[in-house]
C-alpha cells in the first residue's frame, strides 16, 4: 500500500472529508430549497438536517471503531432482522388496507426506513456468503445469491419503492463479478436490463407490480422530448432540465435559481437537489459534486483492491457499487439519462435514514481500510525450513518489529 | 474502474450539452425566465337582429372578491392558540373556539352601538383562560411578530386566582371591535350592495373557503402519493393554505355601480374586500329569444378532455417565448374557467363569438413579481353575429302566443315566419320560453317546473325547430301535390274537378269518418281543400296514391329531414320529425291516415314552414331556413306545370271562400294571404288537439310564409291560431299594404262561386 497521504490509514480521513463535504453541500442546498422568505442560514429545515448529519457522523465514528469481523459474524442475523422488518411493514400496510406508500416505521423520536438498511444488510449477507466460495463460475453457484437478493427486492417493490429495489440487483451483480462470476453472465444481465426498459414502456400496463405513476415515469422518460409528454408525464424532468440548463458555467447564484425559488421543481430538496445545485452553482458546482461522488466510489473500490481479506473486499465493492448506482441514477434522472425512480443523492439529499445508512456503510469501508488482515498464501502454510540460531540482539530487534506490525 | 469513470464522463457530457452549449443554455435560460405568462380574456361578440338591435351582448360589470387573510386575520391567531393548547391535552378545536367567540360577544349589540358611534363595552373580552405559561410563551413567540396580534390580543396573568395559580396560568383577551372585523365588514357590505343579506354573504364565504380547502388538498396529493413524510406534508399544507388566503376569491358577482362607489368611497370600512372588473352576458329580450339565442355554460370535464387532446387547453400550453408562437397556439383555445355557448346561436357560432386570447409574457423576479415585459399580444374581440330576425315581429308573436296560452289553456304554442324566396327567418319563437339571463339559477328551474308542471316538461326545447307534432290537415298540402303529380302523365293524376261524395257518419269502405257533422256532400279538390274534408282525402290517398308516392313528395317538401337551419341539431327525431317508411305503411286505412296527416308522419313547425314556403314559390323550390349564413333552396321539379298553380288556388280559397276554414275567423278574410288549417289528434279519445295554421302572403307575389301551432288545445286550428295570425297580419299590413285584401287585382277570382269553375 502506498504510504503517506494515500495510505490505508489516511483513506478513512479522505472518506470522512469527502462525505462531510457532500453533507455540507447538501445542508446548504436543503436550506436554499426549503427556507421561508427571508429566513437566514441555517433555517429550521437546515437545522434538522444538521442534527441528522451530526448523529450520522457520530455513528460513522462509532462504527469505524468496531472490528468489522463482528459484522461478518452477524451478517445473516442482520440480514434476517431487516428482512423481518420489511415483512412486518408490508403486513401492517395490508392489514390497514392502505394503498399509499408505506416505507417507514414511525417511532417516537425518529423514523426508520428498512429498505435503506436492506441495502447494507444485503451487502453484509452476500459478502459473508460469497467470501470463500469458488462456484460462482456456474449458474448453480449463483442461485443462492440471486435468491438472497430477489426476496428482499420483491418486498421492497411491494412497498412500493422501485428505486431502492433496483439498487439491490446492481449490488448483487458487482459482488458476484468480483467474487468470480464470468463476464458473460454480467453482460447478459446488463443487456436484459437495457432491453427491459423499452419493453416496460410498451407492455407496462400488463405488469401487475407496476403502479400507474411508476409506468408513467418510464413512458415520460422514453418520450421526454415530445411537447405533450413534457407537460404531463415528463413535467418534473422537463423542469429539472430547465433548471440545470439555465445554470450555465457559474450558475445563477446561491438562493437565486428561478426554478427553485418559484417552486417549479417538485421534490427539489430530495430527489432533484442536484438540479438546484446545477441551477445555482452552474457547471462548476455540478462538476464538483460529481467529482466528490466519483472520488468516494473510487476510494471504496481502491480499499477493495488494497485488502486481501475476501470478506472485506466484497464489502467494500458492494458498498462502492451501492454508492455508484445511487449517485449516477439520481444525477442521471435529473438529466434525462435514466428514468425517474425516487433515489436520493447519498449524503446530499434531505433525509435522515439515507444519511445514517450511508455513513454506516462508509464506516465499514473505512474500517476495512484501516484494519489490516493478513491472508496467508498456500506457500506460507507449508512448514518452514529450520532456522539458524539467531543472535540475542537480532532476536530483540525482531521482537520489536513484530510488536510494531501488530499495531 | 472504467465502470465508474465512464458513467461520470457521460454525465459530464450531458451537463455540457445543457449548460455550456450556447443554444441549449439560451433556450433553457429563456424558459426559466419567462415563467409568467398572463393570458388576456377576449370580450365575447354581440348577436344582433336584422336592424342591428342587440339580442345578446357582453357588458362589463363588477364583482366583489375577498382576501381572507385581510378580511379575517383572527383565524391565524385562533389556529396557533388551538395548536399550542392541543399539545397539552383536551382543549377546544378551532371550530369550537370560533363558536365560543360568537357566544361571547353579542354581534347585534356591537353593530348597533358602532352605528350610533357609542364605544362597545367591555373593551376587552376573554377568549381562553388557564393557559399554562409554557404555552403562553410559545403563543407569544409565534404571534408576537404579528401586529394584528399585538394590537388586538393580550396575554394577561389571571389576577383573581391564588398566587401559585397566577404564576402558573395566563388568559388570552381580545378586543371585539377588531376581532369581529369579518362579521362587521360583511354586514356593511350587505347594506351597501342591497342584493345579499349578511347570511347570504356568510354562506358564500363559507363555500369559497371549502373550495380553498379542496384546492389545498389537491396541492398536497402528489406528495402524499409519493410517500413524503408527515412533517413535510403538514408544512406544505400550511404554506399552500397561506398562499390561497392571500389571493382574491369571488364573494358576490355582478354588483351595481352605486354599490361599487359606496365601497370604494370608504375603503377602510371594508378591509379585505376588493372590487374586480368582470363581464356578463346580457340577453335584453329575455324569454322572447330564449331558445333562439341559447345561453352560456361553464366547461365541464368532458370538454376539458377534448380540449386537452386537441392541444387547445390554454393552461396546459408549453412555455411560449414569443407573441408569434402564442398567436398560433391560441386559435380556438380555452381556459378551464371559460364559458361556451349552449343551444341556439351561442352554440352554433361559438367559435366566432368567442374571440381569441391575448397574452403578456413577463420576466419574473425573485419572488415571482416584477420583471420586464418580454412579449405581448392583445386579445381579439369576438365577431358580432348579424341575424335575419326582426325583433319587433318576434316580440309581437311571443306576446300573442303567451296571451293565447294563458287565455285558452294551450299547453304550448310556437310560431315562425320566413322570407320568400330567400328563406331568411324573420321570427321564430315559442311559449313557454326560457330566460337565458336566469338559466343558470337553480331557483329559476324550480320556479318554472313548479308553474308549468307536467303540462310542458320540455320548456327548454326550441319548439319551432325541434318539437315534432302530428301535422293533421296541413299535410293535405302534400297529399294534394302528390296526387296531382301521380302517374306518368296527366291522365294518371287526379282530376281536380272530379267530385267525390262526403257523407255524414262512418264512410265505407274505409271505415273512417269526416270531421264534418253533416257531411260535405259532393266536392271537387278545391272545395274539399278549402273545407278540409277528410273523406275526400281518404279517396285521394287510397285511390290515387301509394306509400312510395307520399313518401317521395313528403321528403321533397321537407318532411323527415333536417331543415338545414344554422342552429345546432339536437339529434334523433327532434329536428327531423318522423316519416314512416313506405314499406311500413300497410293497408288502405294506413294510407288514409297518411292522407290526412295522422299517425304516419310528424313535423316540426319549421318543416311545415318549409313546406308552405315551397308552395309559395309555386313549387319551384323548397327554401332552406337560415339565420346568419344564407342557404340555397332545393329545386323542385314537377311533372305537371299546373300543380303549383292548383295548390296555390286551393290555399287561397281557404281564406277567401266562404266555406274556407279560415274565412270568418277573426276577420282574417280582410287580409290578402293564403293558408291551411290543421287540427291533429295526438291521442285517441282525447278532446285536445295540435292546432295548426300555415300560410303565405301577400298574393300573388308572396314575400313571407308563416306557421303557427298551438299544442294540446281545446280549439281547432282555425279557432286557436286565428287570433295570433290576425295580429300578425295587422302588423304586416302596417308595413306592406299589399297584405290588405282588395289591394291586388287577381284576388277577386277567389270570390267566384262554383258556377264559374
Interface residues (C-beta under 8 A of the other chain):
Chain A: X37 X100 X101 X102 X103 X104 X106 X111 X161 X213 X227 X228 X230 X231 X241 X242 X243 X244 X245 X246 X247 X248 X249 X256 X258 X259 X261 X262 X264 X266 X267 X278 X279 X282 X283 X286 X287 X290 X294 X297 X298 X301 X320 X324 X328 X331 X332 X335 X336 X337 X342
Chain B: X1 X3 X4 X5 X7 X8 X10 X11 X12 X14 X15 X16 X18 X19 X20 X24 X25 X27 X28 X29 X31 X32 X33 X35 X222 X224 X225 X226 X227 X229 X230 X311 X316 X317 X318 X364 X366 X367 X368
